[in-house]
Amino acid sequence: MSSRLFSTFASRARGAAKTAAPLRRGIATAARKPQSRWVAGSIAVAVPAYLFLSREPIRLDSAKVQTVATGKGVPVSELLKRVDGPEVWVVINGNVYDMTEFLDDHPGGRDVIVANKSHDVTPLFAPRHPTNQLDGENLPPSVKKIGPLVGTEEELEEIKLKISAEQLAEEERIRTARAEFEAKGLGSVINMADFEKVAEPLLSSLAWAYYASAGDDEITKIANATAYQKVLFRPRVLRKVAECDASTELMGCPSSLPVFIAPAAMAKLGHPLGEINLTRGAGSTGIIQAISSNASCGMDEMLEERLPGQPLFYQLYVNRDRAKAAELIKKIDAGKFDAIMLTADAPVGGKRERDLRLKGEFEGPAGGVSEKSDDTQGVSQAMFAGVDPNLCWEDIKWVRTLTNIPIMVKGVQTVEDAQMAYEAGCDGIIISNHGGRQLDTTRPALDVLLEIRQWAPHLLRPEFRGSTGASRELLADPKRLTAKDEPDAIGPLQHRFEIFIDGGVKRGTDVVKALCLGANGVGIGRGFLFAQSVAGEEGVEHAVGILKSEIELAIRLVGANKVSELRPSMVEVKKD
Ligand SMILES: Cc1cc2nc3c(=O)[nH]c(=O)nc-3n(C[C@H](O)[C@H](O)[C@H](O)COP(=O)(O)O)c2cc1C
């Protein structure tokens, strides 16, 4: 995918220097930024992280090789002495850590650590945690760093995690699928659904379950996507559509498309660079990434990748420990993020059965809001253990006292709550049901947008308050396209209020439909997770390229030249 298509940030900072690259570039790009702290670790874990549960040898980093040579450090024999005792020591990235005091604080529960005591757990740790999770002040206070490990090849072999026949078979399956995909190339992916199909065999069963899962019977997840089929276009013809510009502004930030990367946790489960792929891909294509509170890369790692002027949003889960929550909000403020998406639809985690079936093999990220998890719970529950279930509208005011960054509420699912968000002084909302991952059989997100149009049109910009389909005014003046479809009888809003929507968006036509109905922009979660899993940063760029061409095509074929010309009269909503 060429960055020439996307001028916004790419040309400013990275220029058009990118050349067509092999699919392996996702890994190779780690070497592109030698200043990144990520690099040293990423080379070593690249292959195992792809395979997720791989027990392939982790190469020693240079510091460790030196200690082996000088004989200084913690001998393997010391580690092995703890196999049967009460102390729990593990090796991560060549260093020995005492986890005994940390066990009950671990977001993923104590079992996963205890079961692997006195082993090198780097292959389990790397795909789930920020690379700098154990550096300096990031080291949890209850974890003790003992020192670098030293040992002979045979001793190091002894402390490697044991791999089951099932896991070996999975590694083989992934290897074969990747080889098959690389023979075909990224050009074989021509739409967002293709990314999902290609990603499935490339992912570990755990990563696939985590990404694809949704609440209960996954009815809302499916409905989110199919809802777009009930909105049909009413294209206008003979409109001079040679020119087309799909760029727009989201919360006052330039965006090459009316699409943003919805915040989604644990991108490293799919690719060793994880969310860094998303930051880079968003930067080079000029779209906006919303970073999850539970990202598997650290906030500072992503900020390091940010291009000059690149807008970034941050998704906030408010921790029940308000001191911790305030600390995170101050970090967001200091990071100069362009908007906060305060997630409100997950006071507790949904029941995601694909996750639950794999329980015991997964741990939540150590960053974000995750807290100690109850070991009877599954994957997603670990993610939500720290989230304050008592968060309420009053708390928006509290967040406001800590930062001036625009605040949006993510997870609004009724017109009543859209109005409450406006009255609470929020700068916007994201209509979302978390991709169907929370309360199953909740209405598809698109229905909420239609409900807002029906009952609170004043929350939309004036030109989107009209009815869909042919209006009396339009028929009286059919040449009109860019003027308002309906007179603005309601009057202006008292403060900025933008409406975004996510869930089930797979096509450029879905995006254009949401915009015709009054949304300012559209978020995509799984689609970008799959894209980065398939081909790292280049996968993200390829996905943006697909969306861009589909969105531009839809804008033109509906009879417009730019986003601001899209109108309710260009669509009709089929009655159920
Ligand atoms: C694997 C995964 C992890 C997610 N993690 C978060 C998260 O940490 N915070 C959040 O607000 N939403 C999270 N979401 C929800 C997304 O932000 C978004 O609402 C949803 O993915 C949109 O649906 P789509 O995947 O059909 O595009 C996650 C979604 C997925 C699929």
The ligand as an SDF file (V2000), in Angstrom:
LIG
                    3D

 31 33  0  0  0  0  0  0  0  0999 V2000
  -10.6600   -7.4520   20.8230 C   0  0  0  0  0  0  0  0  0  0  0  0
  -11.3840   -6.2060   21.2000 C   0  0  0  0  0  0  0  0  0  0  0  0
  -10.9220   -5.4680   22.2740 C   0  0  0  0  0  0  0  0  0  0  0  0
  -11.5890   -4.2980   22.6310 C   0  0  0  0  0  0  0  0  0  0  0  0
  -11.0930   -3.5470   23.6500 N   0  0  0  0  0  0  0  0  0  0  0  0
  -11.7050   -2.3820   23.9710 C   0  0  0  0  0  0  0  0  0  0  0  0
  -11.1750   -1.5530   24.9780 C   0  0  0  0  0  0  0  0  0  0  0  0
  -10.1500   -1.8490   25.5710 O   0  0  0  0  0  0  0  0  0  0  0  0
  -11.8590   -0.4210   25.2780 N   0  0  0  0  0  0  0  0  0  0  0  0
  -13.0200   -0.0480   24.6270 C   0  0  0  0  0  0  0  0  0  0  0  0
  -13.6010    0.9950   24.9290 O   0  0  0  0  0  0  0  0  0  0  0  0
  -13.5140   -0.8070   23.6390 N   0  0  0  0  0  0  0  0  0  0  0  0
  -12.8900   -1.9540   23.3000 C   0  0  0  0  0  0  0  0  0  0  0  0
  -13.3910   -2.7140   22.2870 N   0  0  0  0  0  0  0  0  0  0  0  0
  -14.5830   -2.2460   21.5400 C   0  0  0  0  0  0  0  0  0  0  0  0
  -14.1570   -1.3870   20.3430 C   0  0  0  0  0  0  0  0  0  0  0  0
  -13.6830   -0.1410   20.7500 O   0  0  0  0  0  0  0  0  0  0  0  0
  -15.3370   -1.1300   19.3970 C   0  0  0  0  0  0  0  0  0  0  0  0
  -16.3850   -0.5840   20.1270 O   0  0  0  0  0  0  0  0  0  0  0  0
  -15.8000   -2.3720   18.6460 C   0  0  0  0  0  0  0  0  0  0  0  0
  -14.7170   -3.1930   18.3070 O   0  0  0  0  0  0  0  0  0  0  0  0
  -16.5260   -1.9680   17.3890 C   0  0  0  0  0  0  0  0  0  0  0  0
  -17.0150   -3.0930   16.7290 O   0  0  0  0  0  0  0  0  0  0  0  0
  -16.2990   -3.8040   15.4940 P   0  0  0  0  0  0  0  0  0  0  0  0
  -15.2140   -4.6370   16.0850 O   0  0  0  0  0  0  0  0  0  0  0  0
  -17.3940   -4.5970   14.8960 O   0  0  0  0  0  0  0  0  0  0  0  0
  -15.7580   -2.7290   14.5920 O   0  0  0  0  0  0  0  0  0  0  0  0
  -12.7390   -3.8870   21.9090 C   0  0  0  0  0  0  0  0  0  0  0  0
  -13.1820   -4.6390   20.8260 C   0  0  0  0  0  0  0  0  0  0  0  0
  -12.5170   -5.7860   20.4670 C   0  0  0  0  0  0  0  0  0  0  0  0
  -13.0140   -6.5680   19.2890 C   0  0  0  0  0  0  0  0  0  0  0  0
  1  2  1  0
  2  3  1  0
  2 30  2  0
  3  4  2  0
  4  5  1  0
  4 28  1  0
  5  6  2  0
  6  7  1  0
  6 13  1  0
  7  8  2  0
  7  9  1  0
  9 10  1  0
 10 11  2  0
 10 12  1  0
 12 13  2  0
 13 14  1  0
 14 15  1  0
 14 28  1  0
 15 16  1  0
 16 17  1  0
 16 18  1  0
 18 19  1  0
 18 20  1  0
 20 21  1  0
 20 22  1  0
 22 23  1  0
 23 24  1  0
 24 25  2  0
 24 26  1  0
 24 27  1  0
 28 29  2  0
 29 30  1  0
 30 31  1  0
M  END
$$$$
